[in-house]
Amino acid sequence: MATPVRTRPLGRTRVERLPEWTIAIVLALTVAAVATVPRLVNNRFYYSGDMLESFVPSWHRIGSELRSGQWLAMNPDAWTGGNYAGEAAYGLYNPVNLSNYVLTSYFENLSTAAFVVMVEFLALFGVATYLLSREYGAHRGPALLAGLTLPFGGFTLFYEAGGWPSGMMAVAWVTLFWWSALKLSKGRTNPFVTFLIGALTISMGNPYAALGAVIVLAGLGLELLIGRAFRRLAVLIVTGACAGTAALVTYLPLFLSVDVTTRAGNSGISNDTFLQPQLGALAGSSSPTYLPVIMTFDGPIEILPSIYLAWFVLPLLPFLRWGRVREIFASNAFRRRYGTRLVSLAVVTGVFFLLTFGPSNVGMFRWPIRLIEYLYLGAFVALTLVMSLGLAKDHVRRRLLISAATVAFGFYMAFSSSPALAGRHALAVLVVLLAGTVSFMAWRRWNMAGLVTGLTIGTVAVMILQVVSLGHDVDDDSRQDPSSTTRLSERAEEYPGTVLQLAELEYTEASDVTDGRILFGNEIFASTVDSSINSYTGIGFTEFQNALCMDYRGGVCPELYDSLWQPVTEDIPVPLVDYLRVDTLVVQHALVPAAASAPAPQGWQVSDRDDVRTVLTRTTPSTLPGTVSFVTPGVAVSDGEIGPRSETVDVSGDGGEITFARLAWPGYSATIDGTATQADSGWHGLLRVNVPPGDHELTISFAPPRQRLSIAAFGLAALVALLTGVATAVDRRRKKFSRK
């Protein structure tokens, strides 16, 4: 008998024969290269919003401390923004996060650091999308198209990568976890691998990552339950539960601190329409210049293409083989063999659809547009599956007319929303038609490979149009926050000790921020400043912020200036400025006009004064040690040891109250001569301890609430996941040898 000749499947190209890891690397490099385009057009594209006010300066400070051997769960020098464990968003237990923080600390230009980290996660998102599409059964070409398209969707690129880095990281991690969990549900990977990816996903610090992981597990679990794959379901549940314990170390400090924060009472379901997309807006998801009608920070009409998915998705729909799709799903053989394999995709995508267009506030989750990229992820994976059936080549003229109609309707949607930008919308239509023509011709000549290439080139062209046109909307004299740590440190040299800035953003000229004379949020922490009472906080400290009339980015009311020089209370007869241990006071003239010419109060001097602000510094330092800001009469305190998480002082006298210039976050404890004593919240939320008469050693220290319990739970879960992984590997090896 002749030996049969083994041939490769018809149409299998050289690219399709490459191993997946090679394709993944090439895809990551391609996404990274394309992601540099916005920065080439605008070198601050990845440095705006929360990116510069909150995240990157804190990354720089945390990374710098890590390099010196300090892991900052608490930074008392950042006051309301210093509870890094409680904020959760910094993901202090995630090794990838910490590595990026160390990396950031080496950059002198924070804008460049933000760009590097965001490109990293855009590339991860692209690769994870490709792998997920392939695992669901998509052919390589459509899967590559998904990986090259979704990272450059409107919300992902302009909102997340441009200003909300935590969200960008979350969607990348959730996509990777979805792929790994899907493989696990098929018995195609080791549970411990999925556990590791799941733990990294949940511990990255964004609650939407945890929500996404839960939704993914629910969808896959339902799929296995319907398919009666109970053993794999059990493995998935155990693995998911073990990975879920990462939520304890990441989010438990937040939940146990919430009573003192501005997030207290955020429960239930409500709708204020803020950042709540409308279902009809999806009709403009392929229009590059469509700015949907949605309530945002800048009013009822968007200034960014937040609904944009991809320029070709709606025009491509007429060319999909819908008849073939109906035939496949009508086939009994398909339903028996593959019918349950798409349940998870439908469930996960459906849940994200409901949440995206649901109420604006569900518990602690708000602004549902944040979930639109997850909806698009599921929808695009489904698109890749349909594209894998091939495109229709009959009735070409009719299909082209329908595609052209979708482009025209996209223009109408964009024009209706912002008619003043009619010229821009028309230009976008021309670019889309040109890119579509090139893609159509490439498809007719080189089939799917040509189509993917053409659509990707069009995606880059459209992205350039978006970035350039949106850049024209920015005024030449708009706010340009300083990104140089050298420049920031030069300003910090003028501010010894603890700094308090009295300023409000609405009174601030853009040039004042650019020059570094007025700073908001955490920007100052990328400098050499010792301590700043003004900082950015995502959770707040209600009592303290109310006392100082301070908002989440450190802006204050003008009344605070007079209050600083008044006694705190009758029982605390020291000025508020001393109670806070302020050493440098920066007063914005637009907020407090009298400060422009007023002499310095007693004990202070005017160290700098210009047309924008007056800088006051102490002439006589405090006689109290460390961060001690007040002691009752009859109590003497002398120097001890001080650090970010603990402080020790020697106490003598008649006994009484000692107040520290630290916020009394849950997690603080105190000991007197090694014996535990109560540490509570004093006036304005500062940490307070009562000491008995006599000579004593008082130590205050901070640890995230229930840290030992949560770490122990995660450690136990990791052990269970490891044993499950080992058992799975042994079982597979046994079955492999038994078949031989």
N, C-alpha and C positions, 0 to 999 in steps of 0.2 A: 504494500500500500504506500502511495506517495505521501511524503510529509507535507501537511498543509502549509501554505505560505501565509505568514502573519502580516497583515497590512494595517496601516493606521486608518482610522476612520476618515471617511470622505470629508474634505474641507479642513482637515486639521493642519494648521499652518505651523511654521517653525516657531513662531511666538507661542502658540498654544502648547507646544511640547516643552517649553521651559518650566522648571519647577516653580512652585508657588512662591517660595521664599525669594527667588530671583525677581519675579514680577513685583512682589511686595516692596523690595528695596528700590527698584526702578520707579515704582509708583510714588513711594515716599519722597524720593529725590525730585521727581517731577512736580509733585504738589508743593514742595518747599521752594522750588525754582519759581513756580507761578505765584506763590505767596509773596515773593519779593517784589512783584510788580507794583502793588499799592505803595510800598515803601519807596520805590524809585520815583513814583509820581509825587508822593507826599511823605517826607521822611519822619513825620510824626503820626502816620496813619494808625499805628498800633499803640499810640500813647495818648489816650483821652479818657474822660469820665473817671470811673472808679479805678481804672488802671493806674492813673497817675496820682489821684487823690488818696487812694487807699492801698492797693496791692503792692505795686512795685517798690515804693519806698520802704514798706514793711518787710518785703522779701529781702531787700538789701540789708536792713537792720538785723533781721533774724539770721540771715546767712553770715553776716559779719560776726555775730555772736557765736554761731556754730563753729566758725573757723577758730575762735578763741576758746572753744571748749564749753560754751554755755548753750543749753537748750532752753529757749525762752517760752515757757508756758505762760508766764506772767511778766510783763514789763511795766512796773509801776510808774516809770518815767513817761509813759504814754497815756496815763490816766484813763479816760473813758475808752480809749482805743487800745489799751495795753493788755487786756485779758485775751491773749491770743488763743488760749485753749477754749475759753468761753465763746469767742467769736465763731469758732468752728470752721469758718471759711478758709483759714490758713492751713488746715489739714496737717497739723504738727506731727501726726503719727504716720504720715505717708512718706516713705523713703524717696519716692520720685519728687514729691514736693520739696523736701528738704534738700535734695541734690540740686534742684533748680534754684533754691534760695542761695545756696552756696555759690552757684554759678553766677547769679545776679550780683552778688557782693563783689565780684571781680570787675564789674563794668563801671566805668566812670560816667558813661552816658546811659541813663536809665531808659531812654527811648529805645536804644539799641538792645538792651536787655529784654525789654518787653517784646520786641520784634523776634528775638531769638526763641524765647519760650513759646510764643504764640505759633511760630512756624513749626516748632516741634509738635504741638498738639493738632495743628491743621493737618500735618503729615500723618499723624497717628489716626486721626479721624478718617482721612482718605483711605489708608490701608485697612482699617477696621471695617469700613463700609464695603470695600472690595471683598474682603474675606467673608463678611456676612452674606453678601449677595451670592458668592460662590457656594457657600454652605447650604443655602436654600435651593441651589441647583441652577443658578444663572450661568450662562456661557461666559468665557473670559472677556470678550469684547464689551458686552453690556455691563459686566461687573466693573471693568476698568473705567468705563464711562461714569458709573456711579461714584467711584473713588475720586475721579478727577472733577466731579461737578459739585457734590454736596458741600465740600469745604468752602466753596465760594458762593453759597447761597446768601441772600441778603441779610437775614438775621444773624447767621453764623459769622459772616465776615465783618459786617459793619457794626453790629452790636457786641457780639461775644468777643471775637478776636480783637476788635478795635477798642473795647472799653470795659467789657465784663469778662475778665480772663477765667474766673472760676466757672462760669457757664460753659466756656469753650472747653475747658478741661473735662467738665462733667459729660458733655455729649460724646467726646472722644472715648472716655473710659466706658460709658454705658454701651456704646457700639461694640467695643472690644469684648466686653463682658457678654453681650448678647451672642456674639459669634462663639465664644468659648462655651457658654451654657448650652447653646444649640448643638454644638459638637458633643457635649456631655450627654445630652438627651438622646443622642443617636449611638452612644457608646463608643465615640470616636476620639475621646481624649481622656486623660487621667483626671479624676475629681480634684486632686490637689492643685493642678494647674488652674482649673476654674475657680477654686477657692482663692488662690493668690490674686488672680485678676479681679475677682469679686471684692476681696478685701481692699485692694488698691482703689477700686471704683468707689466704694462706700467711704473710705477714709480720706478721699481727696478734699472733702470739706464742704462740698455744695450739696444741700439737701435734695436737689433735683437729681443728683446722681443716685442717691439712695432710693428715691422714688422710682427712677427709671429701672434700677435693678430689680425692685419688687415687682414692677409691672412685667418685666421680661420673664421673671421666674413664674409668675402667675400664668402668663400665656403659654409657656412651655409645659408647665405642670398640667394645665387643662388639656393640652395636646396629648401628653402621655397618658392621662387618665382616659380620654376618649379612645385612644389606641390600646388601652388595657396593658400598657407596658409598665406594670406596677413596680418591678425591680428597678428599672431606670428612674421611675418617679421617686422612689425612696432615696436613691443616690442623689438625685437632684435636690430633693428637700433637705437632706443632711448637709450637702455641700453649700446650698444657699443659706441655711440657718447658721452654719459655721462662719461663712463670710459675713453674715449679718451682724455678728458680734463686734465687727469693726465699728459699727454704729455706736456702741457703748463708749469706746474710748474717744470717738470723734465728737459725738453729739450730747452725751450725758452731761458734760460740764455746762453746756448751753441750757439744757432743760432744768438742771438744778440751780441755775443762776437766774432764770428768767424772771423771777419775782422782783428783782431789783432793776430790771432792764426796761427799756421802752417797748419791748416786745410782749410784756405781760398783758394778758387779756386778748391776745391774737388767737381767737378760736372761733369755731363756727363757720358758716358760709354766708358771704355777703357779696354784693356787686356794686362797685363804684365806677365801673367801665374803664378804669385806668389800664392801659396796655392790654385791653381785651379786644382781640381781632374779631371781625365779623365774617361770617361764613361766605358772604358774597365776594369778599376780597380775594378769594382764591382764583376768581376769574382773571385777576391781574397778576397772577403768580409767574407768568412768563413775560411780563412787560418790564424791561430793565429800569424804566424811569417812573414806574407807578409808585406813588406815595399815598398809602391808604388813609382813609378817614378813620382815625383812631386817637383816643386821648393819650397824649404823651407828655413828657416833661416840657415840650415846647409848644403845646397847644393841641387843638383837635385834629390837626392834619400832620402826618409824619413828615420828617425832614430826611429820613433814611428809607431805603427800599426794603423794609423789614419783612414784607410778604413775599418778596422775590424768591423763586426757587431756581429756575433755570430758563433761559430764553427759548429753549427748544421743546420743552416738555409738552405744552398744549399743542403747538403746531405738529408735533410728532404723532399725536394720538390717532389722526386719520389713517396713518400708515401701518398701524398695528393690526395684526391678524385676529380681529375679534371673533370672526367666525370659527377659526381654529381653536380659540380659547373655549368657546361654547361646546365644540365637539369634544374637546379633551375632558371637560368637566361633566359632560353627559355620558362619558364612557364608563361602564361598570368596572372595567379592568383598571382604569385610572383611579377610580374612587376606592376600590379595594386595596390597591397597592400604595397610592400616594395621597388618598383623600384626607388623611389626618395630618399630613406633613406641613400643610399650610395653615393649620388652625392657629398656631402661635403667631404667625405673621399677621393674620387677620385680627386676632384678639389684641395684640400689642398695639398695632396701628389704630385699631378702633378705639381703644382706651385713650390713647394720646389725642385722637381726634376729639373725643368728648371733653377732655380736659383743656385742650387748646381753645375751644370755643365755649367753654363753660364760664361760670362766675369768676370774677376777678380775684376773689379772695376765698381760699379754702383752707381753713386753719392757718398755719404759718406759711403756706404757699400763696404767693400773690403774683400778679402780672402774668396771666396765662400765655401771653405771646412767647414766653420763654420756652414753651413746649412745642412750638411750631416746627423747630428743626428735628425733633423726634418724630413728629407726624410725617414730615417730609422724608425722613430716613426710611420708615416703613413703606411709604408710598413708592419711593424710588426703587427699593428692593423689589416690590411687586412689578414695577415697570421693567426692571432688568429681566425678570422671568418671562414676561410677555415678549420683550424684544428678542429673547433667546429663541423664540419660535420663528424668527425671521420677520422681515417687513414685507408687506403686501406689494406686489409689482403689477397688479392689475388696476384698471380704472385710475391710472396715474393722474390724469387731468382733473378728475373729480376730487381726488384726494388733495391735490395741490391747491385747488380752489378753497377747500375747507380749511386747509392750513393757513392760507392767506387770510381767510376770514377771522381765524383766531388771532392773528397778528393785528389785524385791523381793529378787532374788538379790544385787544390789549391797549392799543393806542387810545381808543375811546375811554377806557377806564382811567388811563393815566391823565388824559386831557381833562376829564370830568373832575378828577381830584385836584389837579393843579393846572388850570388853564393858562396861567401866566408863563408856564414852562413849555408852551406848545412847540417851540422850535427844538427844544431838547427831546421832546417826545418824538417828533418827526425824524430827528437824526437817529434816535434809537431804532425806529422802524426800518430805516435804511440799512443800518448795521445788521439788524436781525435778518432782513431779506437777503442781504449779500451773504451773510454767514450761512443762511439756510440754502441758498443756491449752491454755494461751494460744497456744503455737506451733501446735498442731493446728488451733485455730479460725482463726488468722491464715492458715494454709496453705489451709484450705477456702475462705476469703473472698478472699485476695489471691495465691494460688498461691505460687510460689517466693519472691517478694519478701516476702510476709507471713511465710513460714517462716523466712527468714534473719533478719528483724527480731526475730521471737519468740525464736529460739534465741540470738541475740546478747544480748537483754535478759536471758534466763535465765542466760547465761554471767556477766554482770555481777552478777546477784543471787547466784549460787552463789559467785562470788569474794568478795563481801562476807561471806557466811556463813563461808567458809573463813578469811578474814583475822580476822574478829571472834572466831570460836570458838578459833582457834589463839592469838590474843592473850590469851584467858582462861587458857591453859595456862602463861603466863609469870607468874612470881611478881612481886608488886609491888616487892620489894626486889632484883630480879635486876640483873645487871651492865648498866650503861648507860655505855658508853665515851664519853669526852668527844669531841664533834665540832667544838667551837669552836677555831679556830686561835688566837684571842685567849687563850682559857683555857689552851691548851697552852703558848703562849709565855710566859704568866705563870709557869707552873711551870718552864719552861726557864730563866728568868732566875735561878732559884736554883741552876742547874747550870752553872757555867762550864767551858769546855774540854771534854775527853773524859769522857763519863759511862759508868760501869759500874754497873748495878743488880743487886743480889743479891736475887732474889725468885723465887718459884715460884707459878704460877697456882692450884694446889690449896690453897695457904695464904692466898690473897688474898680478902678480903671484897669483895663487889660495890661497896660504897660507896667503898672505897679507890681502885678504878679510876675510878669516876664522878668522884671529887674530883681525879683526876690525880696522886695521891700515889704510886701504883704504875702503871706502864704497861708493856704488852707489845707485841711486834711492832714495826711501823714507826710507831706513832702519834706518837711523839716527833718524827719527822722532818717533821711538819706544823707544827712550832714553829720557833723561832729557835735551837734548840740547835746547837752547833758539831759535835759528834760523839757517837755513841752506839755502844758495843760491842755492846749488846743490839739485835737487830733480827730481823725475820722473813726467813726464807730458804726458798725452794723447793728449793734444790739443796744448801745447806750447804757447809761446809769441814771435812772430817772431822778432820784433825789438830788444828785450833784448837778445835773444839767438844768433842772428847774431852779436851783439856787443861783446858778450863774447865768441863767437865761441863755444857754448854749445849745446850738443845734448840732446835728450829726457830723458836720465837717469842721466844727470849731468856731463858727460865727457866733457873735454875742450881741446883746442889746446894749444901747448906750448907757442905760441906767447902771450897769455894772461898775462903771468907772467911779461913781460916787460911793457905791456900796463897798468898794475895796478899802476905803479909808475909815469905815465905820466898824465898831465892835461887832463880833459875830452874834453874841447874846450877852445878857447880864452875867451869866455864869462863865462865859468865855470872853473876857473883856480885852481881847486883842483884835486889831484890825483884820479884816478878812484877808488882806494881802499878806499878812504875816501867818495867818492860820493856814494858808495854802503854801507857805514858804516860797513865795515868788521872789526871784532875784532880778529878773528883767521884765519890764513892762513895755510892750509895744502898743502904742495908742494911735489908731487911725484918725486923722483929723476930720475926715468926712463923717465919721461916726460920732466923735466927741470933739466938736469944733473948739471948745475952750482949751483943749490940750495943746493947741497950736501955739499958744502964747503964755500959758500958765507956768508959773515957777514950779520947780520940783518940790514935792512934799518933804517934810522933815525926814532925814535919814535916806533921802534919795537924791540923785543928780540926773540932769539931762545929759546923756552921753552922746546923743545924736538927735538932730531935728532937721527935717527938710520940709518940702511942701506937701508931703504925703503923710508922714507919721513922726511921732516923737518917741524916742527910746529912752526910758528911765531905768537906771540901775541903782542898786543899793550902795550906799556909802559905808554902811555898818552891817556886817553879816550877822546872821542869827547866832545866838549863843547856845542854842539847843543842838545836840548832836544828830547826825544821820538825817532821817526824815521826820524826826519828832518835831511837831509844830506847836503843841500846847501841853502844859502840865499844870495841874491845880497847885495853888500855893501850898508850900510845905513839902513839895516833892522835888528832889534833885535828880537829874539824869546826867550821866557821863558817857563818854565815847565807848563804843563797842565795835562790832563788825556789821557790815552792811552789804547786801547783794540784792539782785533783782527778785529773788524768791524768799529771802529771809533777812532779818535784821536783829541784832542783839545789842542791848544797852544795859548798863548798870544803873540800878535805881536805889535811892535811899531817901529817908525822911519819914514824914508822918503818914504816908499812903494817900492815894487819891487816883485821879484820872490822868492817863497819858494818851494823847492823840497823835497819830502819825499822818503825815501828808501822803497818804495812800488811800485809795478807795477800798472800802470794806467789801470786796467781792466774796461771795461764798467760796470757801476753800481756804480762807485764812484761819490760822489757829495760833494760839499763844501758850507759852509755858513760863512759869515762874520758878526758877531754880529746878527746872526739869519736870515740874508738875503742871499738868494741863490746867488752863484757866480760860475763861470766856473772853473772846475777842468779838466785839460787835460794832455796829454802825453808830457813829456819833453824828454831830451836826453836819449837815450837807453831805452825809454819806462817807465821811472819813473814818478810818479804822481807829477804834478806841479800846483801851484795856484799863481795867481798874486794878491797882496794885495795893497790897497791904503795907502797913508800916514796916520799917526796917530796911536792911540792906539786902538787895536781891539782884538776880540776873534775869532780865526779861527778854524772851526771844519770841518774835513773831515769824511765821513762815507760811508759805503758800504752796498748796498742791491742788491740782484740779479735783473737784469733788468726786469722791468714790473712784479715784484713779486706780488704787490697788485692786479694787473689786473688778473694775472693767478690764484692766490688763490681765488679771487672772482668768477672767471669763474668755477673753480672746486667746490667751495662751492655751487654755483647755480646748477651745474650739479648733485651734490650729493643730493640736495633737490629734483630735478626732479626725480632722480632714486628712492629715498625713496618714493615719492608720487606714482610713477609707481608701486613700490613694494606693497605699501598699497592697491592701487586700485586693483591690481591683486589678493591679498589675500582676499579682500572683495568680489570680483567677484567669486572666487572659492568657498568661503564659501556660498555665495548666491545660486550658482548652486547646491552645495552639499545638501542644505536644500530643494531646490525645487524638487530634485529627490526623496526625502523621502515621 
